[in-house]
Amino acid sequence: MPLGSGLLEGRLASIKEELESLEPFSKSVWPLVRAAEKALEEGDVEAAEWLALIAEIRTSYARYLAAKDRGRGHG
């Protein structure tokens, strides 16, 4: 197992857990997470790290969209 991959697996698991609670706003993030997992399986830790970073940024945006949508529902 490449150095840092265990930590990255935990990071991806955390992203996936949050994405499940953000449906349908997280649909565009899932392909990034799957690509990061595939890169990690293939031993390309650097690519997996970049993909995870992009997924985290997109997750943050999905979180924003979900909060904005909830605000409209209560307004």
N, C-alpha and C positions, 0 to 999 in steps of 0.2 A: 504494500500500500504506500503510495507516494506521501512524502512529508506534507502535512497540512490537510490531507484529504479527510481525515476524521473530523476535524474542525469544520471543514467545508460541508460535509454531510449533515452535520448538526445545523449549520446555517441554512442549508436548503430545506431541511425538515421544518425549521421555524418559519421560513417563507411560505411553504406549502400549507402549514397550519393556518397562517393568517389569511392566505388566499381563499381558503374554503369559506371563511366567514365574510368575505367581500364579494361573493358572487352576486350579480352578474358582472360587476365592475372589474373583476380580475381575469376575465377570459383571455385578454391579450398577453397576460404575464405567464400563463402556464407553458406555452411553447419555449420560453426562455429557461424556465426551471427544468423542463425535460431535456433541453439541449445541454444545460450545465451538468445534469446527472449523466448524460451520455458521454460528455467530455471527461468527466471524472472517471467513469468506468473504463475509458480508453487510456487513462493515465495522463491526460492533458490538464493538469491542475491549474495552470495559468489561464487557459481558456475558460475553465469552469469558474474560476474566481471572477473573471470579467463578466461572464454571463450572470453569475449570482449578483454581482454589484448592479448590473442593469436591471435585473429582476427586482432587487430591493428598491431601486428608484421608481420603477413602474408600480410596485406594490404601494409605495407611498402615495403615488398619484391615484391609484384605485381607492386607497383609504380616504383621500380627499373627496373623490367623487361620491363615495358612499355616504360620507358625512354631509356633503352638500345635498344629496338626495333626501337623507333623513330630515334635514332642516326644512326642506320644502314640504315634506309630509306633515310636519308639526306646525307649519306657518299659517 
